Amino acid sequence: MSQQQDPLSTTRPASEGRGRRSSGLATLPRPRRSTRLHTVSSLPVAPAEPGRRLRIALIASSRFPIAEPFAGGLEAHVWQLTRSLAARGHDVTLFAGPGSDPSLGAESLPVRTVEVSPAARADVSMGPEVFLEDHHAYLSLMMELTGARAHDFDLVHNHSLHYLPIAMAPALRVPMVSTLHCPPTPWLESALQSGTPSPVHLVAVSGHTARAWSGVAGVRQPVGVVPNGVDLTRWVAGPGGGPLIWSGRIVPEKGTHLAVQAALAAGRELQIAGPVIDHGYFERTIEPFLGLGVTHLGHLGQDELAAAVGRASVALVTPCWDEPYGLVVAEALACGTPVVAFARGGIPEVLTPAVGRLVPAGDVAALAAAIPEAEGLSRAAARERARTHCSVDTMVTRYEQLYASLVSAGVTAAP
């Protein structure tokens, strides 16, 4: 559910779960090289000082607050990671969009309205004003982290999908980890090639995403893999037995309409939970079926969403592109709800035959046919799969291992 932030986009950006728009840069050449990826837990980890408290700067989106109801999976992930690292005793400072959850103690990124003169606006080469606002917000932050606050942190962990944090990482005096929540984009690829060999330590949310990045020019270190985690104390096991459920942002690339078609073909009721981002798409493909076995629950908070997913008999996951991870799969399994999904992107790494069914991408008939099979799967097994593969504790431990290896080794970017 994470989203890509195209710097030239004026609407909700496109990844995880939205087709990518052109960023205005030409596709960069990709030299042939071997695929290199690993799970972070398999790396040799330098022992950190026992119980050492790290000062960690987390960078998030400048456009979307880290607050419920979350704009997407990326925001939910950063919210959970911030809380979990603080709970383990680390000193965490979150730099995020205005309006973020006050309990996180976030510092708002300095997003300021740009005043553009009529003469400048008439320049045909001018990009959207939101591009300028994002650019200056991240530029201001990185100037602080490389200047007045250069010694305030032991490590910077980037979750934004903007190019500037990566491009300016060589000027940092501490290590930077950057989680790859999206497939390769021209902006991020160019940032990795912006000067000296990039010191950024890249971590992908799935093996699928790591493989996509491992052949990119500018990626000179192995790409790690740390799957996103869900909090099993918040995504609790539910009773099941209710209607089917589909959750996520309602946009064409998430394929909500295909879930509707499959549910109707299978003769099952379907509940849809999520914000309407593309209103024209909703009005054309979803709204005509409301009241005919299809219900839109709206944009739910986490507790309400977990309860709805836990009541469902099966969760449908219908991406029309390669999801970098597929957080909704992990959330459903944590609630004990089996999943029927298109076999795209990182989803096959999460879903096993014991807890769900994978069908060919775009095949609505196969999706409908798999629903009765999934209804008979063990809800306890689904919950156990989430515990062993998708828990937030496992995710945070892996990040702590990586942080420890970098900080203990004295890794820095700038001399």
VOVO-868220 format. One record per residue (C-alpha): z, x, y; residue number from 0. Coordinates in nm, 2 decimals, m for minus. Example, Ala and Ser with C-alpha at 12.3 -4.5 7.8 and 13.67 -1.06 7.14 Angstrom:
2
<zz:0.78 xx:1.23 yy:m0.45 zanu:0>
<zz:0.71 xx:1.37 yy:m0.11 zanu:1>
***
This chain:
415
<zz:0.00 xx:0.00 yy:0.00 zanu:0>
<zz:m0.01 xx:0.29 yy:0.23 zanu:1>
<zz:m0.26 xx:0.29 yy:0.51 zanu:2>
<zz:m0.49 xx:0.55 yy:0.65 zanu:3>
<zz:m0.47 xx:0.60 yy:1.03 zanu:4>
<zz:m0.82 xx:0.67 yy:1.14 zanu:5>
<zz:m0.78 xx:0.82 yy:1.49 zanu:6>
<zz:m1.07 xx:0.62 yy:1.63 zanu:7>
<zz:m0.97 xx:0.29 yy:1.47 zanu:8>
<zz:m0.84 xx:0.02 yy:1.70 zanu:9>
<zz:m0.71 xx:m0.20 yy:1.42 zanu:10>
<zz:m0.48 xx:m0.15 yy:1.12 zanu:11>
<zz:m0.61 xx:0.17 yy:0.95 zanu:12>
<zz:m0.76 xx:0.18 yy:0.61 zanu:13>
<zz:m0.57 xx:0.35 yy:0.33 zanu:14>
<zz:m0.40 xx:0.29 yy:0.08 zanu:15>
<zz:m0.60 xx:m0.03 yy:0.02 zanu:16>
<zz:m0.87 xx:m0.04 yy:0.29 zanu:17>
<zz:m1.21 xx:0.10 yy:0.31 zanu:18>
<zz:m1.25 xx:0.40 yy:0.54 zanu:19>
<zz:m1.45 xx:0.37 yy:0.86 zanu:20>
<zz:m1.64 xx:0.66 yy:1.01 zanu:21>
<zz:m1.42 xx:0.88 yy:1.22 zanu:22>
<zz:m1.71 xx:1.02 yy:1.42 zanu:23>
<zz:m1.70 xx:1.36 yy:1.25 zanu:24>
<zz:m1.96 xx:1.48 yy:1.01 zanu:25>
<zz:m1.86 xx:1.52 yy:0.65 zanu:26>
<zz:m1.74 xx:1.88 yy:0.60 zanu:27>
<zz:m1.89 xx:2.10 yy:0.33 zanu:28>
<zz:m1.69 xx:2.13 yy:0.01 zanu:29>
<zz:m1.71 xx:2.46 yy:m0.18 zanu:30>
<zz:m1.70 xx:2.44 yy:m0.56 zanu:31>
<zz:m1.36 xx:2.54 yy:m0.69 zanu:32>
<zz:m1.14 xx:2.46 yy:m0.98 zanu:33>
<zz:m0.91 xx:2.16 yy:m0.97 zanu:34>
<zz:m0.55 xx:2.26 yy:m0.92 zanu:35>
<zz:m0.26 xx:2.02 yy:m0.93 zanu:36>
<zz:0.09 xx:2.01 yy:m1.07 zanu:37>
<zz:0.40 xx:1.79 yy:m1.05 zanu:38>
<zz:0.65 xx:1.94 yy:m0.81 zanu:39>
<zz:0.92 xx:1.93 yy:m1.08 zanu:40>
<zz:0.72 xx:2.18 yy:m1.28 zanu:41>
<zz:0.72 xx:2.45 yy:m1.00 zanu:42>
<zz:0.96 xx:2.74 yy:m1.02 zanu:43>
<zz:1.23 xx:2.64 yy:m0.77 zanu:44>
<zz:1.43 xx:2.89 yy:m0.59 zanu:45>
<zz:1.80 xx:2.79 yy:m0.61 zanu:46>
<zz:1.93 xx:2.65 yy:m0.28 zanu:47>
<zz:2.28 xx:2.70 yy:m0.17 zanu:48>
<zz:2.50 xx:2.45 yy:m0.36 zanu:49>
<zz:2.53 xx:2.13 yy:m0.15 zanu:50>
<zz:2.34 xx:2.27 yy:0.14 zanu:51>
<zz:2.27 xx:2.02 yy:0.41 zanu:52>
<zz:1.91 xx:2.05 yy:0.54 zanu:53>
<zz:1.79 xx:1.95 yy:0.88 zanu:54>
<zz:1.47 xx:1.75 yy:0.81 zanu:55>
<zz:1.22 xx:1.61 yy:1.06 zanu:56>
<zz:1.02 xx:1.33 yy:0.92 zanu:57>
<zz:0.70 xx:1.23 yy:1.10 zanu:58>
<zz:0.56 xx:0.88 yy:1.06 zanu:59>
<zz:0.30 xx:0.66 yy:1.22 zanu:60>
<zz:0.29 xx:0.62 yy:1.59 zanu:61>
<zz:0.13 xx:0.27 yy:1.57 zanu:62>
<zz:0.35 xx:0.09 yy:1.32 zanu:63>
<zz:0.73 xx:0.08 yy:1.33 zanu:64>
<zz:0.93 xx:0.18 yy:1.02 zanu:65>
<zz:1.10 xx:m0.16 yy:1.00 zanu:66>
<zz:1.09 xx:m0.47 yy:0.78 zanu:67>
<zz:0.87 xx:m0.66 yy:0.72 zanu:68>
<zz:0.67 xx:m0.34 yy:0.66 zanu:69>
<zz:0.32 xx:m0.31 yy:0.79 zanu:70>
<zz:0.23 xx:m0.15 yy:0.45 zanu:71>
<zz:0.34 xx:0.07 yy:0.17 zanu:72>
<zz:0.35 xx:0.39 yy:0.38 zanu:73>
<zz:0.60 xx:0.24 yy:0.62 zanu:74>
<zz:0.81 xx:0.11 yy:0.32 zanu:75>
<zz:0.80 xx:0.46 yy:0.16 zanu:76>
<zz:0.91 xx:0.64 yy:0.48 zanu:77>
<zz:1.19 xx:0.39 yy:0.54 zanu:78>
<zz:1.32 xx:0.45 yy:0.18 zanu:79>
<zz:1.29 xx:0.83 yy:0.19 zanu:80>
<zz:1.47 xx:0.85 yy:0.53 zanu:81>
<zz:1.76 xx:0.64 yy:0.40 zanu:82>
<zz:1.78 xx:0.83 yy:0.06 zanu:83>
<zz:1.78 xx:1.18 yy:0.21 zanu:84>
<zz:2.05 xx:1.08 yy:0.46 zanu:85>
<zz:2.25 xx:0.93 yy:0.17 zanu:86>
<zz:2.23 xx:1.26 yy:m0.01 zanu:87>
<zz:2.39 xx:1.43 yy:0.29 zanu:88>
<zz:2.09 xx:1.57 yy:0.48 zanu:89>
<zz:2.06 xx:1.56 yy:0.85 zanu:90>
<zz:1.74 xx:1.35 yy:0.89 zanu:91>
<zz:1.55 xx:1.29 yy:1.22 zanu:92>
<zz:1.27 xx:1.03 yy:1.19 zanu:93>
<zz:0.99 xx:1.04 yy:1.45 zanu:94>
<zz:0.82 xx:0.70 yy:1.43 zanu:95>
<zz:0.65 xx:0.42 yy:1.62 zanu:96>
<zz:0.85 xx:0.22 yy:1.88 zanu:97>
<zz:1.05 xx:m0.07 yy:1.72 zanu:98>
<zz:1.16 xx:0.12 yy:1.41 zanu:99>
<zz:1.48 xx:0.02 yy:1.22 zanu:100>
<zz:1.78 xx:0.11 yy:1.45 zanu:101>
<zz:1.98 xx:0.20 yy:1.14 zanu:102>
<zz:1.75 xx:0.49 yy:1.07 zanu:103>
<zz:1.84 xx:0.66 yy:1.40 zanu:104>
<zz:1.47 xx:0.71 yy:1.47 zanu:105>
<zz:1.33 xx:0.88 yy:1.77 zanu:106>
<zz:1.04 xx:0.69 yy:1.90 zanu:107>
<zz:0.72 xx:0.88 yy:1.93 zanu:108>
<zz:0.61 xx:0.89 yy:2.30 zanu:109>
<zz:0.33 xx:0.64 yy:2.29 zanu:110>
<zz:0.23 xx:0.57 yy:2.64 zanu:111>
<zz:m0.04 xx:0.35 yy:2.78 zanu:112>
<zz:m0.33 xx:0.56 yy:2.91 zanu:113>
<zz:m0.47 xx:0.47 yy:3.25 zanu:114>
<zz:m0.85 xx:0.53 yy:3.24 zanu:115>
<zz:m1.06 xx:0.51 yy:3.56 zanu:116>
<zz:m1.37 xx:0.30 yy:3.57 zanu:117>
<zz:m1.58 xx:0.61 yy:3.59 zanu:118>
<zz:m1.42 xx:0.76 yy:3.28 zanu:119>
<zz:m1.45 xx:0.43 yy:3.09 zanu:120>
<zz:m1.82 xx:0.42 yy:3.16 zanu:121>
<zz:m1.86 xx:0.75 yy:2.97 zanu:122>
<zz:m2.05 xx:0.65 yy:2.66 zanu:123>
<zz:m1.87 xx:0.93 yy:2.46 zanu:124>
<zz:m1.53 xx:0.79 yy:2.53 zanu:125>
<zz:m1.34 xx:0.68 yy:2.22 zanu:126>
<zz:m1.10 xx:0.38 yy:2.21 zanu:127>
<zz:m0.80 xx:0.42 yy:2.43 zanu:128>
<zz:m0.56 xx:0.39 yy:2.13 zanu:129>
<zz:m0.71 xx:0.72 yy:2.01 zanu:130>
<zz:m0.59 xx:0.88 yy:2.33 zanu:131>
<zz:m0.25 xx:0.73 yy:2.30 zanu:132>
<zz:m0.21 xx:0.85 yy:1.95 zanu:133>
<zz:m0.34 xx:1.19 yy:2.03 zanu:134>
<zz:m0.09 xx:1.24 yy:2.32 zanu:135>
<zz:0.20 xx:1.10 yy:2.13 zanu:136>
<zz:0.15 xx:1.35 yy:1.84 zanu:137>
<zz:0.06 xx:1.63 yy:2.08 zanu:138>
<zz:0.39 xx:1.58 yy:2.27 zanu:139>
<zz:0.59 xx:1.57 yy:1.95 zanu:140>
<zz:0.43 xx:1.89 yy:1.81 zanu:141>
<zz:0.48 xx:2.07 yy:2.14 zanu:142>
<zz:0.85 xx:1.99 yy:2.11 zanu:143>
<zz:0.87 xx:2.10 yy:1.75 zanu:144>
<zz:0.70 xx:2.43 yy:1.83 zanu:145>
<zz:0.88 xx:2.48 yy:2.16 zanu:146>
<zz:1.21 xx:2.34 yy:2.28 zanu:147>
<zz:1.31 xx:2.21 yy:1.94 zanu:148>
<zz:1.16 xx:2.49 yy:1.73 zanu:149>
<zz:1.50 xx:2.58 yy:1.58 zanu:150>
<zz:1.64 xx:2.23 yy:1.54 zanu:151>
<zz:1.51 xx:2.18 yy:1.19 zanu:152>
<zz:1.49 xx:2.36 yy:0.86 zanu:153>
<zz:1.18 xx:2.18 yy:0.75 zanu:154>
<zz:0.92 xx:1.92 yy:0.88 zanu:155>
<zz:0.79 xx:1.66 yy:0.64 zanu:156>
<zz:0.47 xx:1.48 yy:0.77 zanu:157>
<zz:0.38 xx:1.13 yy:0.66 zanu:158>
<zz:0.15 xx:1.05 yy:0.95 zanu:159>
<zz:m0.22 xx:1.03 yy:0.88 zanu:160>
<zz:m0.31 xx:1.19 yy:1.21 zanu:161>
<zz:m0.47 xx:1.53 yy:1.23 zanu:162>
<zz:m0.25 xx:1.69 yy:1.49 zanu:163>
<zz:0.07 xx:1.76 yy:1.29 zanu:164>
<zz:m0.14 xx:1.94 yy:1.03 zanu:165>
<zz:m0.36 xx:2.12 yy:1.28 zanu:166>
<zz:m0.06 xx:2.25 yy:1.47 zanu:167>
<zz:0.15 xx:2.34 yy:1.17 zanu:168>
<zz:0.07 xx:2.71 yy:1.20 zanu:169>
<zz:0.27 xx:2.72 yy:1.52 zanu:170>
<zz:0.58 xx:2.59 yy:1.36 zanu:171>
<zz:0.87 xx:2.83 yy:1.28 zanu:172>
<zz:0.97 xx:2.63 yy:0.97 zanu:173>
<zz:0.78 xx:2.50 yy:0.67 zanu:174>
<zz:0.58 xx:2.18 yy:0.68 zanu:175>
<zz:0.53 xx:1.95 yy:0.38 zanu:176>
<zz:0.26 xx:1.68 yy:0.42 zanu:177>
<zz:0.24 xx:1.39 yy:0.18 zanu:178>
<zz:m0.11 xx:1.28 yy:0.11 zanu:179>
<zz:m0.11 xx:0.90 yy:0.12 zanu:180>
<zz:m0.49 xx:0.87 yy:0.14 zanu:181>
<zz:m0.81 xx:1.02 yy:0.00 zanu:182>
<zz:m0.98 xx:1.30 yy:0.20 zanu:183>
<zz:m1.09 xx:1.21 yy:0.55 zanu:184>
<zz:m1.30 xx:1.42 yy:0.79 zanu:185>
<zz:m1.01 xx:1.43 yy:1.04 zanu:186>
<zz:m0.75 xx:1.57 yy:0.80 zanu:187>
<zz:m1.00 xx:1.80 yy:0.63 zanu:188>
<zz:m1.09 xx:1.95 yy:0.97 zanu:189>
<zz:m0.72 xx:1.99 yy:1.05 zanu:190>
<zz:m0.67 xx:2.20 yy:0.74 zanu:191>
<zz:m0.95 xx:2.43 yy:0.86 zanu:192>
<zz:m0.85 xx:2.44 yy:1.22 zanu:193>
<zz:m0.77 xx:2.81 yy:1.23 zanu:194>
<zz:m0.57 xx:3.05 yy:1.01 zanu:195>
<zz:m0.52 xx:2.95 yy:0.65 zanu:196>
<zz:m0.31 xx:2.63 yy:0.67 zanu:197>
<zz:0.05 xx:2.69 yy:0.58 zanu:198>
<zz:0.10 xx:2.32 yy:0.50 zanu:199>
<zz:0.24 xx:2.24 yy:0.16 zanu:200>
<zz:0.04 xx:1.94 yy:0.04 zanu:201>
<zz:0.19 xx:1.68 yy:m0.20 zanu:202>
<zz:m0.01 xx:1.38 yy:m0.32 zanu:203>
<zz:0.13 xx:1.04 yy:m0.44 zanu:204>
<zz:m0.07 xx:1.05 yy:m0.76 zanu:205>
<zz:m0.27 xx:1.28 yy:m0.98 zanu:206>
<zz:m0.58 xx:1.09 yy:m0.88 zanu:207>
<zz:m0.52 xx:1.17 yy:m0.51 zanu:208>
<zz:m0.43 xx:1.53 yy:m0.59 zanu:209>
<zz:m0.76 xx:1.58 yy:m0.77 zanu:210>
<zz:m0.95 xx:1.43 yy:m0.48 zanu:211>
<zz:m0.79 xx:1.68 yy:m0.24 zanu:212>
<zz:m0.79 xx:1.99 yy:m0.46 zanu:213>
<zz:m1.16 xx:2.06 yy:m0.41 zanu:214>
<zz:m1.14 xx:2.03 yy:m0.03 zanu:215>
<zz:m1.22 xx:2.33 yy:0.20 zanu:216>
<zz:m0.90 xx:2.44 yy:0.36 zanu:217>
<zz:m0.68 xx:2.35 yy:0.06 zanu:218>
<zz:m0.57 xx:2.70 yy:m0.05 zanu:219>
<zz:m0.25 xx:2.61 yy:m0.24 zanu:220>
<zz:m0.20 xx:2.39 yy:m0.54 zanu:221>
<zz:m0.16 xx:2.03 yy:m0.45 zanu:222>
<zz:0.17 xx:1.89 yy:m0.58 zanu:223>
<zz:0.23 xx:1.54 yy:m0.72 zanu:224>
<zz:0.53 xx:1.33 yy:m0.63 zanu:225>
<zz:0.48 xx:0.96 yy:m0.72 zanu:226>
<zz:0.62 xx:0.71 yy:m0.47 zanu:227>
<zz:0.95 xx:0.56 yy:m0.57 zanu:228>
<zz:1.11 xx:0.22 yy:m0.55 zanu:229>
<zz:1.48 xx:0.14 yy:m0.50 zanu:230>
<zz:1.58 xx:m0.03 yy:m0.83 zanu:231>
<zz:1.89 xx:m0.16 yy:m0.65 zanu:232>
<zz:1.67 xx:m0.36 yy:m0.41 zanu:233>
<zz:1.38 xx:m0.44 yy:m0.65 zanu:234>
<zz:1.60 xx:m0.61 yy:m0.91 zanu:235>
<zz:1.49 xx:m0.77 yy:m1.24 zanu:236>
<zz:1.40 xx:m1.14 yy:m1.21 zanu:237>
<zz:1.38 xx:m1.42 yy:m1.46 zanu:238>
<zz:1.00 xx:m1.46 yy:m1.46 zanu:239>
<zz:0.84 xx:m1.77 yy:m1.59 zanu:240>
<zz:0.70 xx:m1.88 yy:m1.25 zanu:241>
<zz:0.35 xx:m1.87 yy:m1.09 zanu:242>
<zz:0.14 xx:m1.56 yy:m1.07 zanu:243>
<zz:0.19 xx:m1.35 yy:m0.77 zanu:244>
<zz:m0.03 xx:m1.13 yy:m0.55 zanu:245>
<zz:0.13 xx:m0.92 yy:m0.27 zanu:246>
<zz:0.00 xx:m0.69 yy:0.00 zanu:247>
<zz:m0.20 xx:m0.69 yy:0.32 zanu:248>
<zz:m0.46 xx:m0.97 yy:0.32 zanu:249>
<zz:m0.78 xx:m0.77 yy:0.38 zanu:250>
<zz:m1.11 xx:m0.76 yy:0.19 zanu:251>
<zz:m1.04 xx:m0.42 yy:0.04 zanu:252>
<zz:m0.73 xx:m0.55 yy:m0.13 zanu:253>
<zz:m0.93 xx:m0.81 yy:m0.31 zanu:254>
<zz:m0.70 xx:m1.11 yy:m0.25 zanu:255>
<zz:m0.99 xx:m1.35 yy:m0.31 zanu:256>
<zz:m1.05 xx:m1.20 yy:m0.66 zanu:257>
<zz:m0.69 xx:m1.28 yy:m0.75 zanu:258>
<zz:m0.75 xx:m1.64 yy:m0.64 zanu:259>
<zz:m1.06 xx:m1.66 yy:m0.85 zanu:260>
<zz:m0.89 xx:m1.52 yy:m1.16 zanu:261>
<zz:m0.59 xx:m1.75 yy:m1.12 zanu:262>
<zz:m0.81 xx:m2.06 yy:m1.10 zanu:263>
<zz:m1.01 xx:m1.95 yy:m1.39 zanu:264>
<zz:m0.70 xx:m1.89 yy:m1.60 zanu:265>
<zz:m0.56 xx:m2.23 yy:m1.50 zanu:266>
<zz:m0.25 xx:m2.07 yy:m1.34 zanu:267>
<zz:m0.08 xx:m2.12 yy:m1.00 zanu:268>
<zz:m0.08 xx:m1.83 yy:m0.76 zanu:269>
<zz:0.15 xx:m1.73 yy:m0.49 zanu:270>
<zz:0.03 xx:m1.49 yy:m0.22 zanu:271>
<zz:0.28 xx:m1.28 yy:m0.02 zanu:272>
<zz:0.16 xx:m1.06 yy:0.27 zanu:273>
<zz:0.05 xx:m1.05 yy:0.63 zanu:274>
<zz:m0.29 xx:m1.18 yy:0.72 zanu:275>
<zz:m0.47 xx:m0.88 yy:0.88 zanu:276>
<zz:m0.83 xx:m1.01 yy:0.86 zanu:277>
<zz:m0.81 xx:m1.37 yy:0.97 zanu:278>
<zz:m1.18 xx:m1.44 yy:0.92 zanu:279>
<zz:m1.15 xx:m1.31 yy:0.56 zanu:280>
<zz:m0.85 xx:m1.53 yy:0.50 zanu:281>
<zz:m1.01 xx:m1.84 yy:0.65 zanu:282>
<zz:m1.33 xx:m1.79 yy:0.44 zanu:283>
<zz:m1.19 xx:m1.69 yy:0.10 zanu:284>
<zz:m0.82 xx:m1.80 yy:0.08 zanu:285>
<zz:m0.75 xx:m2.09 yy:0.30 zanu:286>
<zz:m0.99 xx:m2.33 yy:0.12 zanu:287>
<zz:m0.78 xx:m2.30 yy:m0.19 zanu:288>
<zz:m0.44 xx:m2.35 yy:m0.04 zanu:289>
<zz:m0.27 xx:m2.66 yy:m0.19 zanu:290>
<zz:m0.51 xx:m2.64 yy:m0.49 zanu:291>
<zz:m0.28 xx:m2.42 yy:m0.70 zanu:292>
<zz:m0.27 xx:m2.14 yy:m0.44 zanu:293>
<zz:0.02 xx:m2.09 yy:m0.19 zanu:294>
<zz:0.06 xx:m1.84 yy:0.09 zanu:295>
<zz:0.43 xx:m1.74 yy:0.12 zanu:296>
<zz:0.37 xx:m1.55 yy:0.44 zanu:297>
<zz:0.48 xx:m1.20 yy:0.54 zanu:298>
<zz:0.82 xx:m1.16 yy:0.36 zanu:299>
<zz:1.10 xx:m0.93 yy:0.41 zanu:300>
<zz:1.19 xx:m0.70 yy:0.12 zanu:301>
<zz:1.47 xx:m0.92 yy:m0.03 zanu:302>
<zz:1.25 xx:m1.23 yy:m0.02 zanu:303>
<zz:0.95 xx:m1.05 yy:m0.16 zanu:304>
<zz:1.16 xx:m0.90 yy:m0.45 zanu:305>
<zz:1.29 xx:m1.24 yy:m0.53 zanu:306>
<zz:0.93 xx:m1.39 yy:m0.54 zanu:307>
<zz:0.80 xx:m1.11 yy:m0.75 zanu:308>
<zz:1.09 xx:m1.14 yy:m0.99 zanu:309>
<zz:1.02 xx:m1.51 yy:m1.04 zanu:310>
<zz:0.66 xx:m1.45 yy:m1.12 zanu:311>
<zz:0.52 xx:m1.45 yy:m1.47 zanu:312>
<zz:0.26 xx:m1.18 yy:m1.39 zanu:313>
<zz:0.16 xx:m0.98 yy:m1.09 zanu:314>
<zz:m0.21 xx:m0.94 yy:m1.01 zanu:315>
<zz:m0.33 xx:m0.62 yy:m0.84 zanu:316>
<zz:m0.70 xx:m0.64 yy:m0.73 zanu:317>
<zz:m0.81 xx:m0.34 yy:m0.52 zanu:318>
<zz:m1.17 xx:m0.31 yy:m0.42 zanu:319>
<zz:m1.13 xx:0.06 yy:m0.37 zanu:320>
<zz:m0.94 xx:0.35 yy:m0.53 zanu:321>
<zz:m0.58 xx:0.30 yy:m0.45 zanu:322>
<zz:m0.42 xx:0.64 yy:m0.39 zanu:323>
<zz:m0.11 xx:0.51 yy:m0.58 zanu:324>
<zz:m0.05 xx:0.14 yy:m0.60 zanu:325>
<zz:0.30 xx:0.08 yy:m0.48 zanu:326>
<zz:0.28 xx:m0.30 yy:m0.56 zanu:327>
<zz:0.25 xx:m0.21 yy:m0.93 zanu:328>
<zz:0.58 xx:m0.01 yy:m0.92 zanu:329>
<zz:0.75 xx:m0.29 yy:m0.73 zanu:330>
<zz:0.64 xx:m0.55 yy:m0.98 zanu:331>
<zz:0.76 xx:m0.34 yy:m1.28 zanu:332>
<zz:1.09 xx:m0.29 yy:m1.11 zanu:333>
<zz:1.13 xx:m0.67 yy:m1.10 zanu:334>
<zz:1.05 xx:m0.68 yy:m1.47 zanu:335>
<zz:0.71 xx:m0.85 yy:m1.40 zanu:336>
<zz:0.41 xx:m0.74 yy:m1.61 zanu:337>
<zz:0.10 xx:m0.65 yy:m1.42 zanu:338>
<zz:m0.27 xx:m0.72 yy:m1.46 zanu:339>
<zz:m0.47 xx:m0.48 yy:m1.25 zanu:340>
<zz:m0.81 xx:m0.33 yy:m1.19 zanu:341>
<zz:m0.82 xx:0.02 yy:m1.33 zanu:342>
<zz:m0.88 xx:0.21 yy:m1.00 zanu:343>
<zz:m0.73 xx:0.51 yy:m0.83 zanu:344>
<zz:m0.37 xx:0.60 yy:m0.92 zanu:345>
<zz:m0.29 xx:0.26 yy:m1.08 zanu:346>
<zz:m0.36 xx:0.38 yy:m1.44 zanu:347>
<zz:m0.10 xx:0.65 yy:m1.40 zanu:348>
<zz:0.17 xx:0.38 yy:m1.35 zanu:349>
<zz:0.06 xx:0.10 yy:m1.58 zanu:350>
<zz:0.09 xx:0.14 yy:m1.96 zanu:351>
<zz:m0.02 xx:m0.11 yy:m2.23 zanu:352>
<zz:0.35 xx:m0.20 yy:m2.29 zanu:353>
<zz:0.39 xx:m0.34 yy:m1.94 zanu:354>
<zz:0.05 xx:m0.46 yy:m1.83 zanu:355>
<zz:m0.32 xx:m0.47 yy:m1.87 zanu:356>
<zz:m0.59 xx:m0.27 yy:m1.70 zanu:357>
<zz:m0.94 xx:m0.43 yy:m1.67 zanu:358>
<zz:m1.27 xx:m0.30 yy:m1.52 zanu:359>
<zz:m1.28 xx:m0.30 yy:m1.15 zanu:360>
<zz:m1.41 xx:m0.62 yy:m1.00 zanu:361>
<zz:m1.43 xx:m0.80 yy:m1.33 zanu:362>
<zz:m1.27 xx:m1.14 yy:m1.25 zanu:363>
<zz:m1.34 xx:m1.28 yy:m1.60 zanu:364>
<zz:m1.15 xx:m0.99 yy:m1.76 zanu:365>
<zz:m0.87 xx:m1.03 yy:m1.51 zanu:366>
<zz:m0.83 xx:m1.40 yy:m1.60 zanu:367>
<zz:m0.85 xx:m1.33 yy:m1.97 zanu:368>
<zz:m0.58 xx:m1.07 yy:m1.96 zanu:369>
<zz:m0.32 xx:m1.29 yy:m1.79 zanu:370>
<zz:m0.21 xx:m1.47 yy:m2.11 zanu:371>
<zz:m0.17 xx:m1.14 yy:m2.28 zanu:372>
<zz:0.04 xx:m1.00 yy:m2.00 zanu:373>
<zz:0.26 xx:m1.31 yy:m2.00 zanu:374>
<zz:0.38 xx:m1.22 yy:m2.35 zanu:375>
<zz:0.48 xx:m0.86 yy:m2.26 zanu:376>
<zz:0.84 xx:m0.75 yy:m2.24 zanu:377>
<zz:1.00 xx:m0.78 yy:m1.90 zanu:378>
<zz:1.27 xx:m0.53 yy:m2.01 zanu:379>
<zz:1.00 xx:m0.28 yy:m2.09 zanu:380>
<zz:0.85 xx:m0.33 yy:m1.75 zanu:381>
<zz:1.18 xx:m0.26 yy:m1.58 zanu:382>
<zz:1.24 xx:0.05 yy:m1.80 zanu:383>
<zz:0.90 xx:0.18 yy:m1.70 zanu:384>
<zz:0.99 xx:0.16 yy:m1.34 zanu:385>
<zz:1.32 xx:0.33 yy:m1.40 zanu:386>
<zz:1.17 xx:0.63 yy:m1.58 zanu:387>
<zz:0.85 xx:0.67 yy:m1.38 zanu:388>
<zz:0.88 xx:0.50 yy:m1.04 zanu:389>
<zz:1.25 xx:0.53 yy:m0.93 zanu:390>
<zz:1.33 xx:0.64 yy:m0.58 zanu:391>
<zz:1.60 xx:0.88 yy:m0.72 zanu:392>
<zz:1.33 xx:1.07 yy:m0.92 zanu:393>
<zz:1.11 xx:1.09 yy:m0.61 zanu:394>
<zz:1.38 xx:1.22 yy:m0.38 zanu:395>
<zz:1.50 xx:1.47 yy:m0.63 zanu:396>
<zz:1.15 xx:1.61 yy:m0.66 zanu:397>
<zz:1.12 xx:1.64 yy:m0.28 zanu:398>
<zz:1.46 xx:1.81 yy:m0.26 zanu:399>
<zz:1.34 xx:2.06 yy:m0.52 zanu:400>
<zz:1.04 xx:2.14 yy:m0.30 zanu:401>
<zz:1.24 xx:2.16 yy:0.02 zanu:402>
<zz:1.48 xx:2.40 yy:m0.15 zanu:403>
<zz:1.21 xx:2.63 yy:m0.28 zanu:404>
<zz:1.05 xx:2.65 yy:0.07 zanu:405>
<zz:1.37 xx:2.69 yy:0.27 zanu:406>
<zz:1.54 xx:2.93 yy:0.03 zanu:407>
<zz:1.23 xx:3.15 yy:0.02 zanu:408>
<zz:1.23 xx:3.17 yy:0.40 zanu:409>
<zz:0.88 xx:3.02 yy:0.42 zanu:410>
<zz:0.77 xx:2.98 yy:0.78 zanu:411>
<zz:0.44 xx:2.91 yy:0.95 zanu:412>
<zz:0.45 xx:3.10 yy:1.28 zanu:413>
<zz:0.57 xx:3.47 yy:1.29 zanu:414>
***
